[in-house]
């Protein structure tokens, strides 16, 4: 256990180093963007531009700006938005993360559960019409962009049937259609990975031994197969969960959801450096955190991995 704790400590250290590199690269890339963060700069006098640069610290040497930026990250200060009413970036993001997180979590949960069920059934019915149908469903779900599903859902369930709102954010009802649109990808990926892994697991020696002991095919699948098949799926779900929780830019814009994805698009269009960097760091923090969580889940799902890690240390 001591060596496993040491292993997790190293992972945390790698996380901090990764975030530092991302922050540094993002900062210097922002300085290379064409244009300026000021609207209608051609109508501003040189004195006005000087005052604004001084206000936002843009008249300081690059290395000084870089140091201020890193210090702000450590203290939780992401700077002030140039375009959105001089609102602190942290406040701006905190007011928008809830809708993005809600539709993202719902999409991951629904898509993953349905995908696992579909993948297991497909593997158990290998070679039948059920398997073919499930495979085609997974292929279509991965091939067709989620924004196409979003438009179809709006048309069918919003316009024709009138069951759900097609735009704006008014609570849970507004999250159903975008969540379903985003759930298509995790459903397809989960089903495809689960089927592949279940087929391999069901043909393994220990599963054959379980069958020889008198367990039925479905008992073997649920008691022995799914647990082992989940390991590679956990790796897939980590980055996918972050991407969905922080918001799909296109889907959020289609449904006019005031989330982080929409905010990111607007900040790029207006060269709002602090907001772009703030959103990037939020994505990065969530991603490396989920990767760490995946490492921990590995040891929970399969204790052999934890034992191997401890032995390696």
C-alpha positions as CSV (number, residue, x, y, z in Angstrom):
1,X,0.0,0.0,0.0
2,X,2.9,2.4,0.8
3,X,4.4,1.8,-2.7
4,X,0.9,2.3,-4.3
5,X,0.6,5.6,-2.4
6,X,4.0,6.6,-3.8
7,X,2.8,5.7,-7.2
8,X,-0.2,8.0,-6.9
9,X,2.1,10.8,-5.5
10,X,4.1,10.5,-8.7
11,X,1.0,10.8,-10.8
12,X,-0.1,13.9,-9.0
13,X,3.4,15.4,-9.6
14,X,3.1,14.5,-13.3
15,X,-0.3,16.3,-13.3
16,X,1.1,19.5,-11.9
17,X,4.0,19.4,-14.5
18,X,1.5,18.7,-17.3
19,X,-0.7,21.7,-16.2
20,X,2.4,23.9,-16.1
21,X,3.4,23.0,-19.6
22,X,-0.2,23.5,-20.9
23,X,-0.4,26.9,-19.2
24,X,2.9,28.0,-20.6
25,X,2.2,26.8,-24.2
26,X,-1.3,28.4,-24.1
27,X,0.0,31.7,-22.9
28,X,2.7,32.1,-25.6
29,X,0.3,30.8,-28.3
30,X,-2.2,33.5,-27.3
31,X,0.5,36.2,-27.9
32,X,0.9,34.9,-31.5
33,X,-2.7,35.3,-32.4
34,X,-3.4,37.9,-35.1
35,X,-5.5,40.9,-34.2
36,X,-6.2,42.5,-30.8
37,X,-8.6,41.8,-28.0
38,X,-10.2,45.3,-28.3
39,X,-13.3,45.8,-30.3
40,X,-13.1,48.5,-33.0
41,X,-9.5,49.3,-32.3
42,X,-9.3,51.3,-35.4
43,X,-11.6,53.9,-33.8
44,X,-9.5,54.2,-30.6
45,X,-6.8,56.8,-30.2
46,X,-3.2,55.8,-29.3
47,X,-3.8,57.3,-25.8
48,X,-6.9,55.1,-25.3
49,X,-5.1,52.0,-26.4
50,X,-2.2,52.9,-24.1
51,X,-4.6,53.3,-21.1
52,X,-6.3,50.0,-21.9
53,X,-3.0,48.1,-22.3
54,X,-1.9,49.5,-18.9
55,X,-5.2,48.5,-17.3
56,X,-4.9,44.9,-18.5
57,X,-1.1,44.7,-18.0
58,X,-0.4,44.3,-21.8
59,X,2.2,47.0,-21.7
60,X,4.5,44.9,-19.5
61,X,7.3,42.8,-21.0
62,X,6.2,39.3,-22.1
63,X,8.1,37.6,-19.3
64,X,6.5,39.8,-16.7
65,X,3.0,39.1,-18.1
66,X,3.9,35.4,-18.0
67,X,4.9,35.5,-14.4
68,X,1.8,37.4,-13.4
69,X,-0.3,34.8,-15.3
70,X,1.3,31.9,-13.6
71,X,1.0,33.6,-10.2
72,X,-2.7,34.2,-10.9
73,X,-3.2,30.5,-11.8
74,X,-1.7,29.4,-8.5
75,X,-4.0,31.8,-6.5
76,X,-7.1,31.0,-8.6
77,X,-7.1,34.3,-10.4
78,X,-7.7,33.7,-14.2
79,X,-7.7,37.3,-15.1
80,X,-10.5,39.6,-16.4
81,X,-12.4,39.2,-19.6
82,X,-11.7,41.8,-22.2
83,X,-15.0,41.4,-23.9
84,X,-17.6,40.3,-21.4
85,X,-18.2,43.4,-19.3
86,X,-14.8,43.1,-17.6
87,X,-16.1,40.1,-15.7
88,X,-13.5,38.0,-13.9
89,X,-12.9,34.9,-15.9
90,X,-13.3,32.6,-12.9
91,X,-16.8,34.1,-12.3
92,X,-17.7,33.9,-15.9
93,X,-16.8,30.2,-16.1
94,X,-18.4,29.3,-12.7
95,X,-21.7,30.8,-14.0
96,X,-21.6,28.6,-17.1
97,X,-20.2,25.3,-16.0
98,X,-23.5,24.0,-14.5
99,X,-25.4,23.6,-17.8
100,X,-22.4,22.1,-19.5
101,X,-21.7,19.7,-16.6
102,X,-25.4,18.7,-16.4
103,X,-25.8,17.7,-20.0
104,X,-22.3,16.1,-20.1
105,X,-22.9,13.9,-17.0
106,X,-26.3,12.9,-18.3
107,X,-24.9,12.0,-21.7
108,X,-22.0,10.0,-20.2
109,X,-24.3,8.0,-17.8
110,X,-27.1,7.3,-20.3
111,X,-24.7,6.6,-23.2
112,X,-22.4,4.4,-21.2
113,X,-25.1,2.3,-19.6
114,X,-26.9,1.7,-22.8
115,X,-23.6,1.0,-24.6
116,X,-22.5,-1.6,-22.1
117,X,-25.9,-3.3,-22.3
118,X,-25.8,-3.3,-26.1
119,X,-22.2,-4.5,-26.2
120,X,-22.8,-7.4,-23.8
121,X,-25.9,-8.5,-25.6
122,X,-24.1,-8.3,-28.9
123,X,-21.2,-10.4,-27.6
124,X,-23.5,-13.0,-26.1
125,X,-25.5,-13.2,-29.4
126,X,-22.4,-13.2,-31.5
127,X,-23.1,-13.9,-35.2
128,X,-26.8,-13.5,-35.0
129,X,-29.1,-10.7,-36.3
130,X,-29.0,-9.1,-32.8
131,X,-25.2,-8.8,-33.1
132,X,-25.4,-7.4,-36.6
133,X,-28.0,-4.8,-35.5
134,X,-26.0,-3.7,-32.5
135,X,-22.9,-3.4,-34.6
136,X,-24.6,-1.3,-37.2
137,X,-26.1,0.9,-34.5
138,X,-22.6,1.5,-33.0
139,X,-21.1,2.3,-36.5
140,X,-23.9,4.8,-37.3
141,X,-23.6,6.4,-33.8
142,X,-19.9,6.9,-34.4
143,X,-20.1,7.9,-38.0
144,X,-22.9,10.5,-37.8
145,X,-21.8,13.8,-36.0
146,X,-23.7,14.6,-32.8
147,X,-24.8,17.9,-34.2
148,X,-26.8,16.1,-36.9
149,X,-28.6,14.1,-34.3
150,X,-29.2,17.4,-32.4
151,X,-31.0,18.9,-35.4
152,X,-33.0,15.8,-36.0
153,X,-34.0,15.7,-32.3
154,X,-35.0,19.3,-32.4
155,X,-37.1,18.7,-35.5
156,X,-38.9,15.5,-34.4
157,X,-39.3,16.0,-30.6
158,X,-39.3,19.8,-30.5
159,X,-41.0,21.0,-33.6
160,X,-43.2,18.1,-34.8
161,X,-44.2,16.6,-31.4
162,X,-43.6,19.6,-29.2
163,X,-42.5,17.4,-26.3
164,X,-39.3,19.4,-25.4
165,X,-38.0,22.9,-25.8
166,X,-35.7,23.3,-28.8
167,X,-33.6,26.2,-27.5
168,X,-32.6,28.3,-24.5
169,X,-32.1,27.0,-20.9
170,X,-35.0,26.6,-18.6
171,X,-34.1,23.6,-16.5
172,X,-34.1,19.8,-16.8
173,X,-36.5,19.7,-19.8
174,X,-34.0,21.8,-21.8
175,X,-31.2,19.3,-21.1
176,X,-32.9,16.2,-22.4
177,X,-32.5,16.6,-26.2
178,X,-28.9,17.9,-26.0
179,X,-28.0,15.1,-23.6
180,X,-29.4,12.5,-26.0
181,X,-27.5,14.1,-28.9
182,X,-24.3,13.9,-26.9
183,X,-25.0,10.4,-25.6
184,X,-24.8,8.9,-29.1
185,X,-21.0,8.9,-29.2
186,X,-20.4,7.3,-25.7
187,X,-23.1,4.8,-26.5
188,X,-21.5,3.8,-29.8
189,X,-17.9,3.7,-28.3
190,X,-19.0,1.8,-25.2
191,X,-20.9,-0.8,-27.2
192,X,-18.1,-1.3,-29.7
193,X,-15.4,-1.7,-26.9
194,X,-17.6,-3.8,-24.7
195,X,-18.4,-6.2,-27.4
196,X,-14.8,-6.6,-28.4
197,X,-13.6,-7.2,-24.8
198,X,-16.5,-9.5,-23.9
199,X,-15.8,-11.7,-26.9
200,X,-12.2,-12.0,-25.8
201,X,-13.1,-12.6,-22.1
202,X,-15.7,-15.2,-22.9
203,X,-13.2,-17.2,-24.8
204,X,-10.6,-17.1,-22.0
205,X,-9.5,-20.2,-20.0
206,X,-11.0,-19.0,-16.6
207,X,-14.4,-18.5,-18.2
208,X,-14.3,-22.0,-19.7
209,X,-13.5,-23.2,-16.2
210,X,-16.4,-21.4,-14.8
211,X,-18.7,-23.0,-17.4
212,X,-17.3,-26.4,-16.5
213,X,-18.3,-25.8,-12.9
214,X,-21.9,-25.6,-14.0
215,X,-22.5,-21.8,-14.3
216,X,-24.8,-20.7,-17.1
217,X,-23.6,-18.5,-19.9
218,X,-25.3,-15.4,-18.5
219,X,-24.0,-16.1,-15.0
220,X,-20.5,-16.3,-16.4
221,X,-20.9,-13.1,-18.3
222,X,-22.2,-11.1,-15.4
223,X,-20.0,-12.6,-12.6
224,X,-16.7,-12.9,-14.5
225,X,-16.9,-11.2,-18.0
226,X,-18.2,-7.7,-17.4
227,X,-15.8,-6.8,-14.6
228,X,-12.7,-7.7,-16.7
229,X,-14.1,-6.2,-19.9
230,X,-14.7,-2.8,-18.1
231,X,-11.0,-2.1,-17.7
232,X,-10.2,-0.8,-21.2
233,X,-13.6,0.9,-21.2
234,X,-12.6,3.0,-18.1
235,X,-9.7,4.4,-20.1
236,X,-12.0,5.4,-22.9
237,X,-14.6,7.0,-20.7
238,X,-12.1,9.4,-18.8
239,X,-11.3,11.8,-21.6
240,X,-14.8,11.3,-23.1
241,X,-16.4,12.4,-19.8
242,X,-14.3,15.6,-19.6
243,X,-15.2,16.5,-23.2
244,X,-18.9,16.1,-22.6
245,X,-19.0,17.7,-19.2
246,X,-17.2,20.8,-20.4
247,X,-19.6,21.1,-23.2
248,X,-19.9,20.3,-26.9
249,X,-19.4,23.7,-28.6
250,X,-21.6,22.9,-31.6
251,X,-24.4,21.2,-29.7
252,X,-24.5,24.0,-27.1
253,X,-24.8,26.6,-29.9
254,X,-27.6,24.6,-31.6
255,X,-29.7,24.5,-28.5
256,X,-28.6,28.0,-27.3
257,X,-27.3,26.6,-24.0
258,X,-25.3,29.2,-22.0
259,X,-22.5,26.7,-21.3
260,X,-18.7,26.7,-21.5
261,X,-18.6,25.5,-25.1
262,X,-20.6,28.5,-26.3
263,X,-18.4,30.8,-24.2
264,X,-15.2,29.3,-25.7
265,X,-16.4,29.9,-29.2
266,X,-17.3,33.5,-28.4
267,X,-13.9,34.2,-26.7
268,X,-12.0,32.8,-29.7
269,X,-14.0,35.0,-32.1
270,X,-13.2,38.1,-30.1
271,X,-9.5,37.3,-29.2
272,X,-10.4,37.3,-25.5
273,X,-7.1,36.0,-24.2
274,X,-7.9,35.5,-20.5
275,X,-11.1,33.7,-21.3
276,X,-9.5,31.4,-23.9
277,X,-6.7,30.5,-21.5
278,X,-9.2,30.1,-18.6
279,X,-11.3,27.7,-20.5
280,X,-8.2,25.8,-21.8
281,X,-6.9,25.4,-18.2
282,X,-10.3,24.2,-17.0
283,X,-10.4,21.6,-19.7
284,X,-6.9,20.5,-18.9
285,X,-7.5,20.4,-15.1
286,X,-10.5,18.2,-15.6
287,X,-8.7,16.0,-18.0
288,X,-5.7,15.3,-15.9
289,X,-7.9,14.8,-12.8
290,X,-10.0,12.2,-14.7
291,X,-6.8,10.4,-15.8
292,X,-5.7,10.2,-12.2
293,X,-9.2,8.9,-11.3
294,X,-8.9,6.3,-14.0
295,X,-5.6,5.1,-12.5
296,X,-7.3,4.7,-9.1
297,X,-10.3,2.9,-10.6
298,X,-7.9,0.4,-12.3
299,X,-6.8,-0.8,-8.9
300,X,-10.4,-1.0,-7.7
301,X,-11.8,-2.9,-10.8
302,X,-8.8,-5.2,-11.0
303,X,-6.7,-5.7,-7.8
304,X,-4.1,-7.5,-9.9
305,X,-3.1,-4.1,-11.4
306,X,-2.6,-2.6,-7.9
307,X,-0.5,-5.6,-6.8
308,X,1.6,-5.4,-10.0
309,X,2.2,-1.7,-9.3
310,X,3.2,-2.2,-5.7
311,X,5.5,-5.0,-6.8
312,X,7.1,-2.8,-9.5
313,X,7.8,-0.1,-7.0
